[in-house]
Amino acid sequence: MRRTFWSPLVAVVCLALPAVASAQSVIAGVVKDTSGAVLPGVTVEATSPVLIEKTRTSFTDSQGQYKIIDLRPGTYSVTFALPGFTTVKRDGVELSANFTASVNVELMVSGLEETVTVSGASPIVDVQTTLRRDVLMRDVLDALPTGRNYQTIGSVLPGVSMGRFDVGGSTAMQQTTVMTNGSLGGDMAMLIDGMNIMSSLSSGSVPAVYHNDDAYQEYVYQVSGGTAETQSAGVVINMIPKQGGNRIHGDGLALFTNGRFQGHNVSADQRARGVTAPAKLDKTWDYAGSVGFPLRKDKLWWFSSFRSWGYNNFATNALNPDGSQAVDDNLIQAYTNRVTYQMTPKHKFTAMYDKLPKYRGHRNIETGLYDPKATIVQKTPLSYDAQAKWTSTVTSRLLLEAGFSENYYNYTLQYQPEVATPAQNSPYGDISKLELTTNRLSNAAQMDFQDWFPYYNVVGSASYVTGSHALKAGVQYGWGWIKHRRDSNGHVVQRYRNGASDSVIRWNFPIPLAESDLDHNAGLYLQDSWTIKRLTLNPGIRYEVLRGSVPAEDAPAGRFVPTRHFDLIPNLPNWKNWAPRFGAAVDVFGDGKTAIKGAAGRYMQQEATGFADKYNPLVQGSDIVTWNDLNRDDIAQDSELGAANNATLGVRRNINPDPDLERPYQVLYNVGVQREVWTGVSLSANYYRREYHHMVYTRNLSVPLNAYVLMNIPDPRGNGDTLPAYNLQRPFLGLVNELDTTSPNNKRTYNGFDVTMNGRGRNGATLNGGVNVGHTISVLCDVGDPNALRFCDQRQFQIPWSTTIKISGTYPLPYGLRVSGVFQSADGFGPTAPANTPPANPDNHDATINYQVNRTIIPALTQTQVNVLLDPPGFRYMPRVTQLDFSAAKTFRASRSVVLTPQVDVFNALNVNPVLTQVSTFGPVVGNPVTILNPRLVRFQMRVQF
């Protein structure tokens, strides 16, 4: 009832509110006469074919200043007119997304009605905003050799990382988040046309669907300096959609290659250390077509796009029963439609529906740790993005916007067809098996399940603009839910050590339906941009309200759990927080070519359904217990299992939030300088600092720290040292009553610098690159288990700074030729260390070795196992990865309106072979490669534009 009644009501209320959903771009400046006196009352018109209404108008204020906001990316002509003065027209102002272009002019006194047209290089330094962002336009996106999705595109930018390396789209079939300057994966946000399009999964940082790259004309990656409009503390990606126009226009793409055009790069040493079946391409393809046209000129435009793509790899160290190498088989499609409607001269409406199905036949096989039979089949019964937005330019100073967006994702992960059911293989069917020394899974996937999770957003905003002020007030309101189904054969995963029975993971299955709700995620904001001569101040304030819940739930009995009923749990969480922001930018010389910028702000931890899901007593839960296969039948029988480490698994909620739990937040600082060093080329230098506050840690109320006994054991490397292992006293075994609480001591701090260059030449050449240096230090010594204390204070160790170098660009040659390339050199990404470090830290490149201590090592050990880190942080690293990709293209004009561009892409041109992942569990194969960088690949494509 809450969702069916209140959610639509809230949507209607928000749509009625005068409140701005992320205006795209701005043209601003000051108008003076030839004596230097400011001119109020000047009519300023911005005209461009990208505007369906053709022209947007503003007036200078008493300070001679003007701002024209909410402009789409494109090329503009700006006209300045005042009776008694010569009219000035500035042509060729190229405007990228989320950019404020400074256009200042002088008007001459004249009694004649004449217009003077001037031209000049487009502004490339934003001297009024403190946003640090990179823009990739469509021509650059088409030219650069990438995997053609937001993560591989973003990874070419300095300071942006997806936490892994890609060769020609080798990672594009399994999306990740992207990170920047010490942010975590859960901090990312993705927008389409300025509106949130993320899913409700976890923290709301996962887009879920796989977007149609051909449907967007620009990508904007914001990495720091966010205004009060922005909730996220990490990378904010704004994808600017293509739209129809007054003429028929479109493009098509055919891209293909296969294993015959891939090299070999496995060394003899790597083969000797276990890389017996390296990753090799089966085939990759990408077929796309788009068309835009007018349904009614200057009134109604339509745009449609279709895309079908995939990257099928022969998976590393994965063999079929017949000895052939297994294939990671995929298919993703997109059906995108968008309409733009100029309802009246003052009212515009846009809407989009983007259906995005996906199939993956052997998910997880790409890790090199799964046998084909142990992977899962991924299907999406329904997945899509939908969006609608209304914009009204009530006056030249007042802009109203309201919109709705939805991300819906329903997917199943099922056993492979050859996995036997209990009816086929009594009593449990094929049971999942895990070899601990290699972390390799075989025989069956760990579980069979389904998740579906919609997320709805309504936004409303109002912007009031004078020349010197641009004041925005707005509301953002989101809600959604996630539902889970879980089951598995035998409700266990059998674990082995060197082939012998060791332990099992017990599941609390079956779970026919577990639901966690995001009741509302609301943000109210007020943001000003106040220009005082050369200084622009950007103060803002944001108020956030976050509430979740878990409805009443029931589930039948399973192998290890009884019939269950759980009552409604409200207020998971119920947080209300202020998030102030402040920024300032100075146009140092008043010529729009040099800016000093700085910003500071508080950003609350991003959340969606993840918080409620964590404390839902019916969601997936597990317990690891010992197993001794007494009858040697290779079936974990109940009588062969040891004592539970969680005696109340599935019976009650074993983890709860502290009633006084504070919402975690980050404080971000950045300061830098940007200078136009040559026409069309800018150089920037920036410093960043990120601080994590109110970090959460978990302690077991039933098991105090003094319930553990220190037992020093020999270092298995035979160096004469000892390692600390804490053994739980037997009376406390199986007692679980965990509490998540705010730590007064845990903290994490990032400091970083970058120097970047961006350039765009008049002949179409582009350049983007720079050096990023960063350093993260964590102190995480408030723990619930003393086994996590080892190396918990990283201030005690010499952790080197991580350095990344990236350069990308395009260059046109005579006769329609063009070359482009991407060079990057970065530290490898290792497993997270220490064990209680927040996940997805892109600055961590430790090659951590984990020692699994069990009863073979400590016979008196009560726990099933204890994990001990062997090396301190900063001691051992994953190898550095240096990669060069380049492209060559030739443009042909097939007719007056049709252009053909064949292109050849070469990825990993140097054919390097650094190890990307390796066995990190101490044992006979520790350090052996699991995956290496894919070898050199040549890819072919043909693009047609009309």
Salt bridges, closest charged atoms under 4 A:
GLU53 OE2 - ARG56 NH2 2.56
ASP134 OD2 - ARG132 NH1 2.94
ASP139 OD2 - ARG760 NH2 2.39
ASP142 OD1 - ARG138 NH2 3.04
ASP142 OD1 - ARG943 NH2 3.25
ASP193 OD2 - LYS389 NZ 3.61
ASP213 OD2 - ARG138 NH2 2.85
ASP213 OD2 - ARG148 NH1 3.06
ASP214 OD1 - ARG148 NH2 2.49
ASP214 OD2 - ARG943 NH1 3.65
GLU229 OE1 - LYS472 NZ 3.54
ASP251 OD2 - LYS242 NZ 2.99
ASP251 OD1 - ARG943 NH1 3.59
ASP269 OD2 - ARG273 NH1 3.35
ASP286 OD2 - ARG148 NE 2.71
ASP286 OD2 - ARG307 NH2 2.63
ASP298 OD1 - LYS54 NZ 3.83
ASP328 OD2 - ARG360 NH2 2.65
ASP329 OD1 - HIS362 ND1 2.75
GLU366 OE1 - ARG360 NH2 3.14
ASP371 OD1 - ARG440 NE 2.94
ASP385 OD2 - HIS211 NE2 2.93
GLU401 OE2 - LYS389 NZ 3.97
ASP430 OD2 - LYS373 NZ 2.89
ASP448 OD1 - ARG485 NH2 3.19
ASP451 OD1 - HIS484 ND1 2.91
ASP451 OD1 - ARG486 NH1 2.89
ASP487 OD1 - HIS491 NE2 2.95
ASP502 OD2 - ARG497 NE 3.30
GLU515 OE2 - ARG3 NH1 3.26
ASP517 OD2 - ARG2 NH2 3.83
ASP517 OD1 - ARG3 NH1 3.46
ASP519 OD1 - ARG2 NH2 3.57
ASP519 OD2 - ARG547 NE 3.42
ASP528 OD2 - HIS469 ND1 2.91
GLU544 OE2 - ARG542 NE 2.67
GLU544 OE1 - ARG663 NH1 3.19
ASP554 OD1 - HIS565 ND1 2.75
ASP567 OD1 - HIS565 NE2 2.80
ASP613 OD2 - HIS484 NE2 2.81
ASP623 OD2 - ARG506 NH2 3.04
ASP634 OD2 - LYS433 NZ 2.49
ASP638 OD1 - ARG559 NH2 2.80
GLU691 OE2 - ARG689 NE 2.73
GLU691 OE1 - HIS693 NE2 3.15
ASP715 OD2 - ARG717 NH2 2.81
ASP740 OD2 - LYS614 NZ 2.53
ASP754 OD2 - ARG132 NH2 3.51
ASP793 OD2 - ARG795 NH2 2.92
ASP827 OD2 - HIS845 NE2 4.00
ASP827 OD1 - ARG880 NH1 2.94
ASP871 OD1 - ARG717 NH1 2.48
ASP871 OD2 - ARG876 NH2 2.65
ASP905 OD2 - ARG939 NH2 2.94
